[in-house]
């Protein structure tokens, strides 16, 4: 579920697999198509705080949702192939509340290689490039919440759009050491360019940034029905113009803001039968504000889910998740020696899906989100529900 309103996504990807030597040969093309439409109600799509703003100022209402995606693949040899894909989704509100609309687009292209194989063991690599655009409601890059500058009791108006373009490249390595163990290493460099610099909005700076991500991990199929995934992550973000903050929270001129984060995630999947599957997971990590540590933060999360299929073509799922962030130095309302920022978000979501025909599925989803925070600006409740159709080929 996207944060703050609707999103639309477009992506294109290409992959290649190399043998020794490369022999080009014709192969049938394969394609996949997925599309969906839905309608629903959202009580608080902008995730505004009812404690900080009058209840009458928090809009709610109906929305429509649409998604579409396609994938095309081909092979040049048993070890050489390519793929392209495109996908999109969006959530849209009535004209009287179109500031809650959001959209996202992405195009990807890549090359991949099987570098070595021997029996069950295999080493493969995939190189991808991507470009995209996102249209969403405005968020604070430091906290991940809505950006409200100045006095928390008298916040400045929120810009109704947060539009950015993203470009980058990614390299993925996969080493299968046995039938049950797969080692992974993903890396990515990317750049975010915002289409507005928000100079006309007080206390908001340009948010263009560059980032680097390294993600090693392992997937262990303990048995045919039990799987363990462990993923580590190291990321660095460097803003072009957004200034760093000193230890008191004041801008440090000529010092662009930089964050370095580290995280470990683990999940256990259990599928005891064709009718039941379970998921347990958690993560823990920290982010360092490189200049003076003002926005240093610790984060942890936990989630659990179950999928039940009592009849063929019928699936019901339930997911519960909790995430918590605690800041070391940043205070509520930027008050010196004040209460540090932080809080948690609890999400409960459920869905029911029924296959009507071979490729058509009807679905219903509902969720409840509750955010508790030491800063009243980030304390809110939100509920949404939708009913829709999905087509897959």
URJO-V875870 format. One record per backbone hydrogen bond with DSSP energy under -0.5 kcal/mol. NH is the residue of the N-H (numbers start at 0). CO is the residue of the C=O. E is the energy in kcal/mol with one decimal. If there is no record, write none. Layout:
nh co e
NH CO E
NH CO E
This chain:
nh co e
4 44 -0.7
5 90 -0.6
5 99 -1.0
23 21 -0.5
24 75 -0.9
29 72 -2.8
31 70 -2.6
33 68 -3.0
34 390 -2.5
35 66 -2.8
36 388 -2.1
37 64 -2.5
38 386 -2.1
39 62 -2.4
40 384 -2.1
41 60 -2.5
42 382 -3.0
46 43 -1.9
49 378 -0.6
50 378 -0.6
52 48 -1.4
56 53 -1.8
57 54 -1.5
58 56 -0.8
60 41 -2.4
62 39 -2.3
63 91 -2.5
64 37 -3.0
65 89 -2.4
66 35 -2.6
67 87 -3.8
68 33 -2.8
69 85 -4.9
70 31 -2.4
71 83 -4.1
72 29 -3.2
73 81 -2.8
75 79 -3.3
76 79 -2.2
79 76 -1.4
81 73 -2.9
83 71 -3.6
85 69 -3.5
87 67 -4.3
89 65 -2.6
90 101 -0.9
91 63 -3.1
93 61 -0.6
96 93 -2.5
97 94 -1.2
99 96 -1.5
100 97 -1.5
101 90 -1.1
102 134 -4.2
103 7 -2.1
103 88 -0.6
104 132 -5.3
105 9 -3.7
106 130 -4.4
107 11 -0.6
108 128 -3.6
110 126 -3.7
112 124 -4.6
113 78 -0.8
114 112 -0.9
114 122 -1.8
115 122 -1.7
117 120 -2.8
120 117 -2.0
121 175 -1.7
122 115 -3.0
123 173 -2.6
124 112 -3.5
125 171 -2.3
126 110 -6.5
127 169 -3.2
128 108 -5.4
129 167 -2.7
130 106 -3.0
131 165 -3.0
132 104 -2.8
133 163 -3.0
134 102 -6.5
135 161 -0.8
136 3 -0.8
137 158 -0.7
139 144 -5.4
140 138 -0.6
143 139 -3.0
147 145 -0.8
153 150 -1.8
155 148 -1.3
158 156 -0.5
161 135 -1.9
163 133 -2.2
164 192 -3.7
165 131 -2.8
166 190 -2.1
167 129 -2.2
168 188 -2.3
169 127 -3.2
170 186 -2.3
171 125 -2.9
172 184 -2.7
173 123 -2.5
174 182 -2.5
175 121 -2.9
175 173 -0.5
176 174 -0.8
176 180 -1.3
177 180 -1.3
181 218 -2.4
182 174 -3.0
183 216 -2.9
184 172 -2.0
185 214 -2.1
186 170 -2.2
187 212 -2.3
188 168 -2.5
189 210 -2.2
190 166 -2.8
191 208 -2.8
192 164 -3.3
192 190 -0.5
194 162 -1.7
195 162 -0.6
200 197 -1.7
201 199 -0.5
203 200 -1.5
208 191 -2.0
209 237 -2.5
210 189 -2.6
211 235 -2.3
212 187 -2.8
213 233 -2.8
214 185 -3.3
216 183 -2.4
217 229 -2.3
218 181 -3.1
219 227 -3.1
220 179 -3.2
220 218 -0.6
221 219 -1.4
221 225 -0.8
222 225 -1.6
225 222 -0.5
226 268 -2.7
227 219 -2.8
228 266 -2.7
229 217 -2.3
230 264 -3.1
231 215 -3.2
232 262 -2.3
233 213 -2.7
234 260 -2.4
235 211 -2.3
236 258 -2.7
237 209 -3.1
238 256 -2.8
239 207 -2.7
240 207 -0.5
243 251 -0.7
243 254 -3.4
245 249 -2.9
248 245 -2.0
251 243 -3.1
252 250 -0.7
254 251 -1.3
256 241 -3.3
258 236 -2.4
259 287 -2.0
260 234 -3.0
261 285 -2.6
262 232 -2.2
263 283 -2.4
264 230 -3.3
265 281 -2.6
266 228 -2.4
267 279 -3.5
268 226 -2.9
269 277 -2.5
270 224 -3.1
272 275 -1.0
275 272 -0.6
276 306 -1.6
277 269 -3.2
278 304 -2.5
279 267 -2.1
280 302 -2.4
281 265 -2.4
282 300 -2.2
283 263 -1.9
284 298 -2.6
285 261 -2.2
286 296 -2.9
287 259 -3.5
288 286 -0.5
289 257 -2.0
289 287 -0.9
292 288 -1.7
295 292 -1.4
296 286 -2.4
297 325 -2.7
298 284 -2.7
299 323 -2.2
300 282 -2.2
301 321 -2.4
302 280 -2.4
303 319 -2.5
304 278 -2.4
305 317 -2.2
306 276 -2.6
307 315 -3.3
308 274 -2.8
310 313 -0.5
313 310 -2.1
314 352 -2.7
315 307 -2.8
316 350 -2.6
317 305 -2.2
318 348 -3.2
319 303 -2.9
320 346 -2.5
321 301 -2.7
322 344 -2.3
323 299 -2.8
324 342 -2.5
325 297 -2.7
326 340 -2.1
327 295 -2.4
328 293 -0.6
328 295 -0.5
329 293 -1.0
331 338 -3.0
333 330 -1.9
334 331 -1.2
337 334 -2.1
340 329 -2.8
342 324 -2.3
343 371 -2.1
344 322 -2.6
345 369 -2.7
346 320 -2.9
347 367 -2.3
348 318 -2.8
349 365 -2.7
350 316 -2.0
351 363 -2.3
352 314 -3.1
353 361 -2.6
354 312 -2.9
355 353 -0.6
355 359 -2.3
356 359 -1.4
360 389 -2.9
361 353 -2.6
362 387 -2.8
363 351 -2.2
364 385 -2.3
365 349 -2.2
366 383 -2.5
367 347 -2.4
368 381 -3.6
369 345 -2.4
370 379 -3.1
371 343 -2.7
371 369 -0.5
373 341 -2.7
375 373 -0.6
377 374 -2.1
378 375 -1.4
379 370 -1.2
379 377 -0.6
381 368 -2.7
383 366 -2.0
384 40 -2.0
385 364 -2.5
386 38 -2.3
387 362 -2.6
388 36 -2.3
389 360 -2.9
390 34 -3.8
391 358 -2.5
392 32 -2.7
